[in-house]
């Protein structure tokens, strides 16, 4: 009896591992072919008929208000970073934690693009060389991390005359694209959580209402979208939220200053959800995984 029980346990563990292997024929792979999932960890996983295998972390760049527009950065950017949960827990989080221990001696520092760029708080560097090493290592982590990127850039000057809300507009675009991605991965009938930072009681309430409205069917697909929103405090030490924060501004700069060197965006090109699938990452993402609104055809020549 003991031998049969042991054999059954091994079969269950093997089945659990197989269920986490990615679709290798579609978009950029989000997980290794043979992830190190143990029998113990597999047994403790939430049943897959409840939640999808993916989690989404969201951040923004630029002010979403239309009262005043910064001429140096007249856009609003929303970035969705989509991770396979097992890969995120076993690979992404440890790499971020190790990076923090190396540079700060502890892991409580929250990586924030604005503070790094302006050298505020914990990010006061002793020299240009030290800052460059820091940025190079952080860029390397982003480059090595497997995730799919969905982004939307809103041209605020063009939007002012229409009176539309930049955040809500970008949110709709990104949620619609996220649904297309979950369809491709066969996860569109399961709940995927979308994690966003808190911005204030009124703003969060308005965002949640818009999120629920889009997911209830008011979208270009006219479908119910199986997403649930999760609000996180700005001080939450989430690796996913920090990565989303780090990628948002480079996306905006690629539109605002297209001729300027943008090393970070060059790294991100291979992350975008694209029309050609994983065999053609880095191309075909414009208008697909990266949407710019209003589109080029609506802009003055």
Backbone as JSON, one array per atom type, in Angstrom:
{
  "sequence": "XXXXXXXXXXXXXXXXXXXXXXXXXXXXXXXXXXXXXXXXXXXXXXXXXXXXXXXXXXXXXXXXXXXXXXXXXXXXXXXXXXXXXXXXXXXXXXXXXXXXXXXXXXXXXXXXXXXXXXXXXXXXXXXXXXXXXXXXXXXXXXXXXXXXXXXXXXXXXXXXXXXXXXXXXXXXXXXXXXXXXXXXXXXXXXXXXXXXXXXXXXXXXXXXXXXXXXXXXXXXXXXXXXXXXXXXXXXXXXXXXXXXXXXXXXXXXXXXXXXXXXXXXXXXXXXXXXXXXXXXXXXXXXXXXXXXXXXXXXXXX",
  "N": [[0.82, -1.21, 0.0], [1.94, 1.23, 0.71], [3.82, 1.69, -1.33], [2.17, 2.04, -3.57], [0.82, 4.35, -2.79], [2.94, 6.18, -2.71], [3.65, 6.18, -5.41], [1.35, 7.27, -6.56], [1.42, 9.82, -5.48], [3.69, 10.85, -6.72], [2.79, 10.91, -9.35], [0.77, 12.82, -9.17], [2.29, 15.06, -8.51], [3.84, 15.3, -10.83], [1.86, 15.88, -12.68], [1.04, 18.35, -11.76], [3.31, 19.9, -12.26], [3.39, 19.75, -15.06], [1.09, 21.15, -15.69], [1.88, 23.74, -15.4], [3.51, 24.4, -17.43], [4.39, 26.54, -20.09], [2.67, 27.83, -23.03], [4.44, 27.21, -25.76], [4.31, 28.09, -28.31], [3.17, 30.51, -28.72], [2.98, 33.83, -27.5], [5.81, 35.66, -26.13], [7.65, 33.65, -23.97], [6.7, 33.06, -20.61], [7.66, 31.53, -18.64], [10.04, 29.05, -17.52], [10.69, 25.97, -19.24], [10.82, 23.71, -17.58], [10.04, 24.28, -14.64], [11.23, 24.54, -11.24], [9.22, 23.12, -9.44], [8.19, 21.8, -6.45], [6.89, 18.74, -4.97], [5.59, 19.33, -2.6], [5.08, 22.13, -2.73], [3.44, 22.17, -4.97], [1.23, 20.75, -4.12], [0.09, 22.5, -2.37], [-0.93, 24.56, -3.84], [-3.41, 26.92, -5.02], [-6.52, 25.74, -6.19], [-6.81, 25.45, -9.72], [-9.16, 26.16, -10.93], [-10.12, 28.48, -10.0], [-8.43, 30.84, -10.01], [-6.4, 32.55, -12.47], [-3.21, 31.74, -14.03], [-1.71, 33.93, -14.01], [-0.59, 37.22, -12.96], [-1.07, 40.72, -12.67], [0.7, 43.75, -12.62], [0.45, 47.2, -12.14], [1.4, 50.48, -13.17], [1.89, 54.03, -13.5], [2.89, 56.89, -15.49], [3.53, 60.3, -15.52], [1.19, 63.04, -15.21], [-2.27, 62.55, -14.87], [-4.14, 64.49, -15.13], [-5.88, 67.13, -16.93], [-5.88, 69.81, -16.68], [-3.52, 71.29, -16.65], [-0.72, 71.0, -18.8], [2.4, 69.54, -19.0], [4.87, 70.82, -20.96], [7.29, 69.56, -21.46], [6.82, 66.93, -21.02], [4.24, 65.87, -22.19], [2.39, 63.73, -21.86], [0.42, 60.91, -20.75], [1.04, 57.85, -19.24], [0.21, 54.43, -19.02], [1.11, 51.38, -17.65], [1.06, 47.88, -17.9], [2.34, 45.1, -16.34], [2.68, 41.79, -16.91], [2.86, 38.78, -15.27], [3.79, 35.33, -14.99], [2.68, 33.55, -12.27], [4.13, 31.59, -10.75], [6.71, 31.76, -11.81], [7.23, 34.44, -11.24], [7.27, 34.41, -8.4], [9.41, 32.65, -7.88], [11.6, 33.51, -9.36], [11.65, 36.33, -10.15], [11.05, 37.94, -7.82], [13.11, 37.03, -5.94], [15.41, 37.95, -7.35], [15.15, 40.72, -7.32], [15.15, 41.16, -4.57], [17.74, 40.25, -3.87], [19.26, 42.12, -5.23], [18.64, 44.45, -3.8], [19.65, 43.83, -1.23], [22.36, 43.76, -1.85], [22.96, 46.42, -2.6], [21.86, 48.06, -0.58], [21.9, 46.76, 1.83], [19.69, 45.84, 3.1], [16.22, 44.86, 2.54], [14.11, 46.64, 2.45], [13.87, 48.95, 1.02], [12.06, 50.8, -1.35], [11.97, 50.64, -4.74], [11.93, 53.35, -6.82], [11.32, 55.04, -9.73], [11.41, 57.88, -10.19], [12.69, 58.85, -7.87], [15.16, 57.55, -8.08], [16.13, 58.63, -10.48], [16.26, 61.36, -9.82], [17.86, 61.24, -7.67], [17.04, 60.98, -4.89], [16.32, 60.52, -1.36], [17.08, 57.26, -0.43], [18.59, 56.97, -2.64], [20.98, 58.41, -3.12], [23.85, 58.83, -4.67], [27.4, 58.19, -4.52], [29.02, 58.8, -6.63], [29.12, 59.36, -10.22], [29.82, 57.06, -11.47], [29.08, 55.07, -9.64], [26.31, 55.36, -9.67], [25.78, 54.68, -12.32], [26.55, 51.99, -12.39], [24.65, 50.93, -10.66], [22.25, 51.47, -12.08], [22.77, 50.03, -14.41], [22.84, 47.39, -13.45], [20.22, 47.13, -12.51], [18.79, 47.5, -14.86], [19.66, 45.23, -16.15], [18.39, 43.24, -14.65], [15.71, 43.72, -15.29], [15.83, 43.21, -18.01], [16.46, 40.48, -18.0], [14.28, 39.37, -16.75], [11.26, 37.6, -17.24], [8.4, 38.74, -18.57], [5.26, 39.94, -19.82], [4.49, 42.88, -21.52], [2.13, 45.46, -21.52], [1.1, 48.5, -22.75], [-0.06, 51.91, -22.7], [-0.04, 55.06, -24.2], [-1.05, 58.3, -23.71], [-1.72, 61.17, -25.5], [-1.89, 64.12, -24.13], [-2.36, 66.79, -24.92], [-3.82, 66.55, -27.29], [-6.03, 65.4, -26.27], [-7.32, 67.16, -24.62], [-9.23, 68.83, -25.83], [-11.3, 67.09, -26.12], [-12.15, 66.33, -23.65], [-11.91, 63.89, -22.34], [-11.07, 61.38, -19.87], [-7.76, 60.74, -19.21], [-6.62, 58.58, -17.71], [-8.73, 56.74, -17.43], [-9.29, 56.19, -20.08], [-6.86, 55.04, -20.99], [-6.83, 52.84, -19.29], [-9.0, 51.32, -20.23], [-8.07, 50.59, -22.8], [-5.84, 49.01, -22.08], [-6.95, 46.93, -20.52], [-8.59, 45.66, -22.38], [-6.65, 44.68, -24.14], [-5.28, 43.03, -22.39], [-7.19, 41.06, -21.97], [-7.19, 39.83, -24.47], [-4.66, 38.73, -24.39], [-4.93, 36.89, -22.24], [-6.78, 35.21, -23.4], [-5.23, 34.07, -25.42], [-3.51, 32.57, -23.83], [-5.22, 30.75, -22.78], [-6.52, 31.34, -20.42], [-8.69, 32.92, -20.03], [-11.15, 32.41, -18.86], [-10.82, 32.38, -16.24], [-10.17, 34.08, -13.11], [-8.15, 36.92, -13.16], [-5.95, 38.84, -11.3], [-5.5, 42.33, -10.99], [-3.19, 44.52, -9.99], [-2.97, 47.66, -8.51], [-1.63, 50.86, -7.51], [-2.66, 52.72, -4.63], [-4.18, 55.96, -4.83], [-5.6, 57.88, -3.58], [-8.66, 58.43, -1.78], [-10.95, 59.37, -3.26], [-10.0, 59.27, -5.93], [-9.34, 56.54, -6.1], [-11.84, 55.37, -5.75], [-13.19, 56.29, -8.04], [-11.59, 55.12, -9.99], [-12.0, 52.38, -9.49], [-14.72, 52.16, -10.07], [-14.67, 52.72, -12.83], [-13.05, 50.62, -13.71], [-14.67, 48.4, -13.04], [-16.83, 48.98, -14.7], [-15.76, 48.75, -17.31], [-15.03, 46.04, -17.24], [-17.5, 44.92, -16.98], [-18.55, 44.8, -19.46], [-18.58, 47.07, -21.05], [-16.74, 47.67, -23.34], [-14.57, 47.47, -26.23], [-14.76, 44.9, -27.11], [-17.13, 44.0, -26.23], [-17.51, 42.18, -24.15], [-17.64, 40.28, -21.07], [-15.13, 40.87, -18.83], [-12.82, 38.9, -17.1], [-11.52, 40.07, -14.72], [-10.09, 41.26, -11.67], [-9.72, 43.96, -9.46], [-7.06, 45.07, -7.37], [-6.09, 47.05, -4.73], [-3.12, 48.61, -3.68], [-1.17, 49.92, -1.05], [0.91, 52.84, -1.37], [3.34, 52.49, -0.13], [3.77, 49.84, -0.18], [5.88, 47.09, -0.45], [6.26, 45.81, -3.11], [7.6, 43.76, -5.55], [6.65, 43.49, -8.16], [5.06, 45.82, -8.57], [7.06, 47.72, -8.35], [8.67, 47.14, -10.56], [6.86, 47.75, -12.58], [6.65, 50.48, -12.18], [9.21, 51.26, -12.91], [9.29, 50.81, -15.65], [7.41, 52.44, -16.89], [7.96, 55.25, -17.45], [10.13, 55.19, -19.41], [8.66, 54.2, -21.58], [6.93, 56.33, -22.12], [8.8, 58.31, -22.81], [9.76, 57.3, -25.19], [7.89, 58.08, -26.97], [7.56, 60.83, -26.59], [10.16, 61.83, -27.02], [11.27, 60.63, -29.55], [13.65, 60.48, -31.04], [15.7, 60.44, -29.25], [18.28, 58.75, -27.43], [17.35, 55.8, -25.81], [17.86, 53.59, -23.81], [16.58, 51.94, -21.95], [14.05, 51.57, -23.08], [14.72, 50.17, -25.35], [15.36, 47.73, -24.25], [12.85, 47.02, -23.34], [11.35, 46.58, -25.62], [11.27, 43.9, -26.47], [9.54, 42.84, -24.7], [6.91, 43.55, -25.09], [3.52, 42.68, -25.75], [2.77, 41.3, -28.82], [2.0, 41.22, -32.38], [3.1, 39.13, -33.81], [3.61, 36.92, -32.19], [5.7, 34.9, -29.97], [7.91, 34.26, -31.49], [8.54, 36.48, -32.85], [9.19, 38.64, -31.24], [9.66, 42.03, -30.21], [9.03, 43.34, -32.5], [6.17, 44.57, -34.32], [4.59, 45.4, -32.2], [3.52, 47.93, -31.94], [0.48, 49.59, -31.7], [-0.58, 47.3, -30.85], [0.5, 45.71, -28.43], [1.42, 48.05, -27.45], [-0.22, 50.96, -27.31], [-0.95, 54.09, -28.73], [-2.61, 57.05, -28.13], [-4.36, 59.97, -29.13], [-4.42, 58.02, -32.21], [-1.86, 57.94, -34.82], [-3.06, 58.69, -37.25], [-4.91, 60.56, -36.52], [-3.55, 62.75, -35.76], [-2.24, 66.08, -36.17], [-0.61, 66.97, -39.24]],
  "CA": [[0.0, 0.0, 0.0], [2.8, 2.4, 0.79], [4.42, 1.91, -2.64], [1.14, 2.6, -4.44], [0.58, 5.74, -2.35], [4.09, 6.97, -3.16], [3.56, 6.31, -6.87], [0.25, 8.2, -6.85], [1.87, 11.17, -5.13], [4.6, 11.3, -7.77], [2.0, 11.21, -10.53], [0.11, 14.1, -8.92], [3.31, 16.11, -8.59], [4.2, 15.46, -12.25], [0.74, 16.55, -13.35], [1.06, 19.76, -11.35], [4.4, 20.54, -12.99], [3.01, 19.85, -16.47], [0.06, 22.18, -15.85], [2.49, 25.06, -15.33], [4.37, 24.64, -18.58], [3.76, 27.54, -20.93], [2.43, 27.59, -24.45], [5.7, 27.62, -26.38], [4.11, 28.49, -29.7], [2.51, 31.8, -28.8], [3.75, 35.01, -27.13], [7.04, 35.56, -25.36], [7.5, 32.72, -22.87], [6.72, 33.67, -19.29], [8.17, 30.6, -17.62], [10.94, 28.03, -18.02], [10.0, 24.75, -19.65], [10.76, 22.79, -16.46], [10.23, 25.03, -13.41], [11.51, 23.7, -10.08], [8.08, 23.04, -8.54], [8.29, 20.59, -5.65], [5.62, 18.08, -4.69], [4.97, 20.02, -1.47], [4.54, 23.41, -3.18], [2.36, 21.91, -5.92], [0.06, 20.3, -3.37], [-0.48, 23.62, -1.64], [-1.4, 25.59, -4.75], [-4.84, 27.15, -5.09], [-7.09, 25.03, -7.34], [-6.73, 26.29, -10.9], [-10.46, 26.55, -11.45], [-10.49, 29.75, -9.38], [-7.61, 31.97, -10.46], [-5.52, 32.29, -13.6], [-1.81, 31.53, -13.69], [-1.0, 35.2, -14.2], [-0.9, 38.37, -12.12], [-0.72, 41.95, -13.39], [1.07, 44.9, -11.8], [0.19, 48.4, -12.94], [1.84, 51.8, -12.7], [1.68, 55.12, -14.45], [3.92, 57.92, -15.61], [2.9, 61.54, -15.94], [-0.04, 63.46, -14.54], [-3.43, 62.22, -15.69], [-5.04, 65.64, -15.22], [-5.82, 67.89, -18.18], [-5.91, 71.24, -16.4], [-2.25, 71.83, -17.12], [0.07, 69.98, -19.49], [3.84, 69.8, -18.98], [5.37, 70.79, -22.34], [8.43, 68.65, -21.56], [6.33, 65.55, -20.93], [2.8, 66.08, -22.35], [1.7, 62.46, -22.03], [0.11, 60.07, -19.6], [1.37, 56.47, -19.6], [-0.21, 53.36, -18.13], [1.87, 50.18, -17.99], [0.66, 46.61, -17.29], [3.37, 44.05, -16.39], [1.98, 40.52, -16.72], [3.8, 37.74, -14.85], [3.36, 34.0, -14.58], [2.82, 33.64, -10.81], [5.2, 30.74, -10.22], [7.98, 32.36, -12.23], [7.37, 35.68, -10.48], [7.64, 34.1, -7.02], [10.66, 31.91, -7.77], [12.7, 34.14, -10.09], [11.65, 37.8, -10.16], [11.16, 38.47, -6.45], [14.45, 36.81, -5.4], [16.42, 38.77, -8.02], [14.98, 42.08, -6.8], [15.58, 41.15, -3.17], [19.21, 40.13, -3.84], [19.76, 43.42, -5.68], [18.51, 45.39, -2.68], [20.62, 43.47, -0.19], [23.69, 44.12, -2.32], [23.17, 47.86, -2.67], [21.4, 48.8, 0.59], [22.11, 45.99, 3.06], [18.39, 45.33, 3.55], [15.29, 44.78, 1.4], [12.93, 47.47, 2.71], [13.86, 50.08, 0.09], [11.12, 50.68, -2.47], [12.59, 51.21, -5.94], [11.03, 54.31, -7.45], [12.04, 55.62, -10.87], [11.62, 59.31, -10.0], [13.7, 59.04, -6.82], [16.45, 57.12, -8.62], [16.55, 59.61, -11.49], [16.56, 62.64, -9.17], [18.77, 60.92, -6.56], [16.41, 61.35, -3.63], [16.22, 59.51, -0.32], [18.1, 56.22, -0.39], [19.28, 56.91, -3.93], [22.04, 59.43, -3.24], [25.05, 58.09, -5.07], [28.67, 58.85, -4.23], [29.67, 59.19, -7.88], [28.41, 59.0, -11.45], [30.14, 55.66, -11.75], [28.26, 54.24, -8.77], [24.93, 55.43, -10.18], [25.71, 53.94, -13.58], [26.6, 50.57, -12.05], [23.34, 50.64, -10.07], [21.26, 51.46, -13.16], [23.09, 48.92, -15.32], [22.42, 46.13, -12.83], [18.76, 47.13, -12.46], [18.36, 47.27, -16.24], [19.93, 43.83, -16.43], [17.33, 42.44, -14.01], [14.51, 43.9, -16.11], [16.08, 42.52, -19.27], [16.46, 39.03, -17.78], [12.98, 38.94, -16.22], [10.26, 37.26, -18.25], [7.04, 39.23, -18.37], [4.68, 40.54, -21.02], [4.2, 44.27, -21.26], [1.03, 46.13, -22.22], [1.2, 49.9, -22.4], [-0.84, 52.9, -23.45], [0.46, 56.43, -24.06], [-2.09, 59.26, -24.05], [-1.28, 62.53, -25.85], [-2.82, 64.96, -23.38], [-2.71, 67.98, -25.68], [-4.86, 66.19, -28.23], [-7.2, 64.92, -25.55], [-7.93, 68.26, -23.87], [-10.42, 69.33, -26.52], [-12.35, 66.09, -26.06], [-12.62, 66.23, -22.28], [-11.88, 62.51, -21.85], [-10.17, 61.12, -18.75], [-6.62, 59.96, -19.71], [-6.43, 57.33, -16.98], [-9.81, 55.82, -17.77], [-9.11, 55.81, -21.48], [-5.73, 54.1, -21.04], [-7.24, 51.63, -18.58], [-9.82, 50.54, -21.13], [-7.2, 50.0, -23.83], [-4.97, 47.98, -21.5], [-7.77, 45.79, -20.1], [-9.0, 44.95, -23.6], [-5.49, 43.94, -24.62], [-5.02, 41.97, -21.41], [-8.13, 39.97, -22.24], [-6.7, 39.12, -25.66], [-3.52, 37.93, -23.95], [-5.41, 35.75, -21.45], [-7.38, 34.29, -24.37], [-4.13, 33.32, -26.05], [-2.93, 31.65, -22.86], [-6.24, 29.84, -22.3], [-6.83, 31.7, -19.03], [-9.71, 33.96, -20.1], [-12.34, 32.06, -18.1], [-10.41, 32.4, -14.83], [-9.96, 35.42, -12.58], [-6.79, 37.46, -13.1], [-5.91, 40.02, -10.45], [-4.78, 43.48, -11.51], [-2.76, 45.26, -8.8], [-2.67, 49.08, -8.75], [-1.31, 51.64, -6.31], [-3.66, 53.68, -4.14], [-3.85, 57.34, -5.17], [-6.47, 58.75, -2.79], [-9.98, 57.8, -1.67], [-11.82, 59.74, -4.38], [-9.42, 58.73, -7.16], [-9.46, 55.07, -6.08], [-13.25, 55.04, -5.95], [-13.5, 56.53, -9.45], [-10.88, 54.11, -10.78], [-12.67, 51.1, -9.33], [-15.98, 52.22, -10.83], [-14.34, 52.61, -14.25], [-12.56, 49.26, -13.9], [-15.83, 47.5, -13.03], [-17.65, 49.29, -15.86], [-15.13, 48.13, -18.47], [-15.09, 44.59, -17.1], [-18.91, 44.5, -17.07], [-18.93, 44.66, -20.86], [-18.46, 48.33, -21.79], [-15.43, 47.65, -23.97], [-14.67, 47.25, -27.67], [-15.03, 43.48, -27.35], [-18.49, 43.74, -25.72], [-17.42, 40.95, -23.38], [-17.35, 40.37, -19.66], [-13.7, 40.62, -18.64], [-12.67, 38.23, -15.8], [-10.43, 40.68, -13.97], [-10.44, 41.83, -10.36], [-8.75, 44.99, -9.1], [-6.52, 45.03, -6.01], [-5.41, 48.3, -4.42], [-1.97, 48.46, -2.79], [-0.64, 51.16, -0.5], [2.11, 53.28, -2.07], [4.53, 52.02, 0.58], [3.86, 48.39, -0.31], [7.16, 46.68, -1.04], [5.94, 44.79, -4.1], [8.55, 43.73, -6.66], [5.91, 43.7, -9.39], [4.7, 47.23, -8.68], [8.29, 48.48, -8.57], [9.07, 46.95, -11.95], [5.92, 48.51, -13.39], [7.05, 51.89, -12.03], [10.47, 51.49, -13.62], [9.15, 50.73, -17.11], [6.41, 53.36, -17.42], [8.52, 56.48, -18.03], [10.81, 54.93, -20.69], [7.64, 54.06, -22.63], [6.5, 57.68, -22.46], [9.9, 59.03, -23.48], [9.9, 56.79, -26.55], [6.91, 58.82, -27.78], [7.83, 62.27, -26.46], [11.47, 62.1, -27.63], [11.57, 59.42, -30.33], [15.01, 60.47, -31.58], [16.67, 60.41, -28.16], [18.69, 57.42, -26.99], [16.48, 55.32, -24.74], [18.34, 52.22, -23.6], [15.57, 51.19, -21.22], [12.98, 51.19, -24.0], [15.25, 49.13, -26.24], [15.22, 46.48, -23.5], [11.43, 46.7, -23.19], [10.73, 46.23, -26.9], [11.06, 42.46, -26.57], [8.56, 42.43, -23.68], [5.55, 43.92, -25.46], [2.57, 41.8, -26.44], [2.94, 41.68, -30.22], [1.16, 40.53, -33.35], [3.76, 37.97, -34.39], [3.88, 35.84, -31.24], [7.01, 34.9, -29.31], [8.98, 34.11, -32.46], [8.8, 37.77, -33.48], [9.16, 39.67, -30.2], [10.44, 43.22, -30.53], [8.43, 43.99, -33.66], [4.73, 44.37, -34.4], [3.9, 45.71, -30.95], [2.84, 49.22, -32.04], [-0.94, 49.41, -31.97], [-0.96, 45.97, -30.35], [0.8, 45.75, -26.99], [1.65, 49.45, -27.12], [-1.18, 51.81, -28.01], [-0.77, 55.54, -28.57], [-3.89, 57.68, -28.4], [-4.99, 59.54, -30.39], [-3.5, 57.36, -33.15], [-1.14, 58.8, -35.75], [-3.95, 59.19, -38.3], [-5.71, 61.67, -36.0], [-2.67, 63.85, -35.34], [-2.0, 67.06, -37.23], [0.62, 66.74, -40.01]],
  "C": [[0.85, 1.25, 0.0], [3.4, 2.72, -0.56], [3.42, 2.53, -3.59], [0.87, 4.05, -4.09], [1.68, 6.65, -2.82], [4.03, 7.22, -4.65], [2.49, 7.3, -7.25], [0.67, 9.63, -6.57], [2.78, 11.73, -6.19], [3.85, 11.67, -9.03], [1.29, 12.55, -10.39], [1.08, 15.24, -9.05], [3.69, 16.38, -10.04], [3.12, 16.18, -13.0], [0.72, 18.03, -13.02], [2.13, 20.52, -12.08], [4.0, 20.77, -14.44], [2.0, 20.96, -16.69], [0.63, 23.58, -15.85], [3.44, 25.33, -16.49], [3.67, 25.58, -19.55], [3.48, 27.06, -22.35], [3.65, 28.12, -25.19], [5.54, 28.1, -27.81], [3.54, 29.89, -29.84], [3.45, 32.95, -28.4], [5.0, 34.66, -26.35], [6.84, 34.69, -24.12], [7.6, 33.4, -21.52], [7.31, 32.74, -18.24], [9.08, 29.57, -18.27], [10.16, 26.76, -18.33], [9.84, 23.77, -18.49], [11.03, 23.51, -15.15], [10.42, 24.12, -12.21], [10.37, 23.71, -9.07], [8.16, 21.73, -7.77], [6.91, 20.0, -5.41], [4.87, 18.81, -3.59], [4.32, 21.32, -1.94], [3.37, 23.21, -4.12], [1.09, 21.53, -5.18], [-0.65, 21.45, -2.67], [-1.04, 24.72, -2.54], [-2.91, 25.7, -4.73], [-5.38, 26.39, -6.3], [-7.19, 25.95, -8.55], [-8.08, 26.69, -11.48], [-10.95, 27.86, -10.84], [-9.75, 30.93, -9.99], [-6.73, 31.57, -11.64], [-4.08, 32.13, -13.12], [-1.03, 32.85, -13.7], [-1.47, 36.27, -13.22], [-0.37, 39.6, -12.83], [-0.42, 43.06, -12.4], [1.05, 46.15, -12.68], [0.83, 49.63, -12.32], [1.71, 52.79, -13.84], [2.86, 56.06, -14.48], [3.25, 59.17, -16.16], [1.62, 61.81, -15.19], [-1.23, 63.16, -15.44], [-4.44, 63.37, -15.8], [-4.84, 66.4, -16.52], [-5.81, 69.39, -17.95], [-4.64, 71.94, -16.88], [-1.43, 70.69, -17.72], [1.54, 70.4, -19.5], [4.37, 69.72, -20.4], [6.55, 69.84, -22.54], [8.01, 67.18, -21.53], [4.8, 65.57, -21.01], [2.0, 64.79, -22.55], [1.36, 61.84, -20.69], [0.33, 58.63, -20.05], [0.82, 55.51, -18.55], [0.48, 52.09, -18.6], [1.36, 48.98, -17.19], [1.82, 45.63, -17.45], [2.7, 42.73, -15.99], [3.0, 39.41, -16.42], [3.09, 36.41, -14.65], [3.66, 33.93, -13.08], [3.99, 32.82, -10.25], [6.57, 31.31, -10.57], [8.25, 33.63, -11.42], [7.88, 35.4, -9.07], [9.03, 33.49, -6.91], [11.85, 32.61, -8.41], [12.76, 35.65, -9.9], [11.87, 38.37, -8.76], [12.55, 38.23, -5.86], [15.53, 37.69, -6.05], [16.35, 40.22, -7.54], [15.49, 42.16, -5.36], [17.11, 41.1, -3.07], [19.85, 41.46, -4.25], [19.72, 44.44, -4.54], [19.5, 45.1, -1.57], [22.04, 43.9, -0.58], [23.94, 45.62, -2.2], [22.77, 48.64, -1.42], [21.62, 48.06, 1.9], [20.83, 45.45, 3.65], [17.42, 45.41, 2.36], [14.05, 45.65, 1.56], [12.84, 48.69, 1.81], [12.86, 49.79, -1.04], [11.74, 51.39, -3.67], [11.58, 52.1, -6.66], [11.8, 55.09, -8.51], [12.36, 57.1, -10.67], [12.72, 59.58, -8.98], [15.08, 58.62, -7.3], [16.99, 58.16, -9.59], [16.98, 60.92, -10.85], [17.46, 62.48, -7.95], [18.24, 61.43, -5.22], [16.43, 60.19, -2.64], [17.39, 58.55, -0.32], [18.99, 56.22, -1.64], [20.24, 58.07, -4.15], [23.36, 58.69, -3.49], [26.32, 58.9, -4.8], [29.37, 59.36, -5.49], [28.8, 58.8, -9.06], [28.62, 57.53, -11.77], [29.27, 54.73, -10.92], [26.81, 54.21, -9.26], [24.78, 54.6, -11.45], [25.73, 52.44, -13.34], [25.24, 50.11, -11.52], [22.29, 50.49, -11.17], [21.5, 50.31, -14.12], [22.61, 47.58, -14.75], [20.9, 46.02, -12.8], [18.18, 46.88, -13.85], [18.57, 45.81, -16.63], [18.87, 42.9, -15.84], [16.04, 42.51, -14.84], [14.65, 43.13, -17.42], [15.95, 41.01, -19.11], [15.1, 38.51, -17.32], [11.98, 38.7, -17.34], [8.9, 37.79, -17.83], [6.55, 39.82, -19.68], [4.17, 41.93, -20.66], [3.06, 44.76, -22.14], [1.06, 47.59, -21.79], [0.32, 50.78, -23.26], [-0.29, 54.28, -23.14], [-0.64, 57.38, -24.57], [-1.48, 60.63, -24.32], [-2.27, 63.5, -25.24], [-3.24, 66.21, -24.13], [-3.86, 67.69, -26.64], [-6.16, 65.81, -27.54], [-7.97, 66.05, -24.86], [-9.23, 68.72, -24.5], [-11.58, 68.35, -26.45], [-12.92, 65.92, -24.65], [-12.65, 64.81, -21.72], [-10.86, 62.37, -20.72], [-9.01, 60.25, -19.23], [-6.45, 58.61, -19.03], [-7.49, 56.31, -17.39], [-9.69, 55.32, -19.2], [-8.01, 54.77, -21.62], [-6.09, 52.77, -20.38], [-8.07, 50.73, -19.49], [-9.0, 49.84, -22.2], [-6.42, 48.82, -23.26], [-5.76, 46.74, -21.07], [-8.24, 44.98, -21.3], [-7.85, 44.1, -24.15], [-5.14, 42.79, -23.68], [-5.96, 40.79, -21.64], [-7.67, 39.15, -23.45], [-5.5, 38.24, -25.3], [-3.97, 36.7, -23.16], [-6.14, 34.73, -22.33], [-6.31, 33.41, -25.01], [-3.56, 32.26, -25.13], [-3.97, 30.67, -22.3], [-6.66, 30.1, -20.87], [-8.0, 32.7, -18.94], [-11.01, 33.62, -19.37], [-12.05, 32.02, -16.6], [-10.13, 33.82, -14.39], [-8.48, 35.78, -12.55], [-6.83, 38.74, -12.28], [-5.01, 41.1, -11.04], [-4.47, 44.4, -10.32], [-2.35, 46.68, -9.16], [-2.35, 49.76, -7.42], [-2.47, 52.55, -5.93], [-3.21, 55.09, -4.5], [-4.62, 58.35, -4.31], [-7.87, 58.17, -2.81], [-10.87, 58.1, -2.87], [-11.32, 59.13, -5.68], [-9.56, 57.21, -7.24], [-10.9, 54.64, -6.33], [-13.64, 55.2, -7.42], [-12.85, 55.48, -10.34], [-11.58, 52.76, -10.69], [-13.99, 51.06, -10.1], [-15.72, 52.05, -12.32], [-13.87, 51.19, -14.58], [-13.74, 48.28, -13.98], [-16.7, 47.73, -14.26], [-17.09, 48.62, -17.12], [-15.26, 46.62, -18.42], [-16.51, 44.05, -17.22], [-19.4, 44.42, -18.52], [-18.85, 45.92, -21.69], [-17.04, 48.47, -22.33], [-15.61, 47.32, -25.44], [-15.02, 45.82, -28.04], [-16.47, 43.1, -26.98], [-18.55, 42.42, -24.96], [-17.25, 41.24, -21.9], [-15.88, 40.0, -19.48], [-13.46, 40.08, -17.23], [-11.51, 38.76, -14.97], [-10.96, 41.25, -12.66], [-9.34, 42.8, -9.96], [-8.34, 44.87, -7.63], [-5.75, 46.33, -5.79], [-4.3, 48.06, -3.4], [-1.51, 49.82, -2.31], [0.66, 51.53, -1.2], [3.39, 52.78, -1.41], [4.7, 50.51, 0.5], [5.14, 48.0, -1.05], [6.92, 45.51, -1.99], [6.92, 44.86, -5.26], [7.85, 44.03, -7.98], [5.54, 45.15, -9.61], [5.94, 48.08, -8.95], [8.79, 48.34, -10.0], [8.15, 47.73, -12.88], [6.25, 50.0, -13.34], [8.29, 52.19, -12.86], [10.31, 51.5, -15.13], [8.25, 51.8, -17.7], [7.02, 54.59, -18.09], [9.29, 56.23, -19.33], [9.84, 54.76, -21.86], [7.18, 55.44, -23.08], [7.55, 58.45, -23.22], [10.09, 58.56, -24.92], [8.95, 57.5, -27.52], [7.22, 60.31, -27.77], [9.13, 62.66, -27.16], [11.93, 60.89, -28.44], [13.0, 59.34, -30.86], [16.08, 60.38, -30.52], [17.02, 58.97, -27.78], [17.87, 57.01, -25.78], [16.79, 53.84, -24.52], [17.28, 51.36, -22.92], [14.47, 50.71, -22.15], [13.46, 50.11, -24.97], [15.15, 47.76, -25.57], [13.75, 46.04, -23.47], [10.77, 46.26, -24.49], [10.41, 44.74, -27.0], [10.06, 41.94, -25.55], [7.12, 42.65, -24.13], [4.78, 42.77, -26.1], [2.56, 42.24, -27.9], [2.14, 40.78, -31.16], [1.78, 39.24, -33.86], [4.03, 36.82, -33.46], [5.32, 35.87, -30.76], [8.17, 34.76, -30.28], [9.35, 35.45, -33.11], [8.73, 38.9, -32.45], [10.06, 40.83, -30.61], [9.93, 43.96, -31.74], [6.92, 43.73, -33.63], [3.98, 44.65, -33.12], [3.16, 47.04, -30.99], [1.39, 49.0, -32.44], [-1.47, 48.08, -31.48], [-0.75, 45.93, -28.83], [1.08, 47.16, -26.52], [0.71, 50.3, -27.97], [-0.9, 53.28, -27.7], [-2.07, 56.21, -28.99], [-3.79, 59.2, -28.21], [-3.96, 58.91, -31.33], [-2.92, 58.35, -34.15], [-2.05, 59.43, -36.79], [-4.78, 60.39, -37.85], [-4.85, 62.87, -35.62], [-2.41, 64.8, -36.49], [-0.65, 66.8, -37.92], [1.54, 67.94, -39.95]]
}
